Amino acid sequence: MRKEDLDNDEEITVTLTLEDDSELECTVLTVFEAAGREYIALLPTTGEDAENGDVYLYRFIETDDEEPGIEDIEDDEEFQIASDAFDEYLDNIEFDELIIDDEE
């Protein structure tokens, strides 16, 4: 997956390897910027977290080979910044959808 791939309307999924070595398939919701860093929002496709609508936030990084990667956000303050920015993104999406619905 490259960041440019997120610009089209195609659904992109990634497989996370969790701490217990289990794998979890997630849909990429968006890559967004907050406080000069990029973050990625992932929605699990199966399991309890998927049913609850839980979203995983990670730091989004570009590696030397131009392949993207993710890193855990371990700092509470950084996580709050990323979380607030994602909430704002969701608010803007909802607002945009309301405007589109009104225009139709």
Secondary structure, DSSP 8 states (H G I E B T S, - for coil): --GGGGGSSS--EEEEE-TTS-EEEEEEEEEEEETTEEEEEEEESSHHHHHHT--EEEEEEE-TTS-EEEE----HHHHHHHHHHHHHHHHHHHHHHHHHHHH-
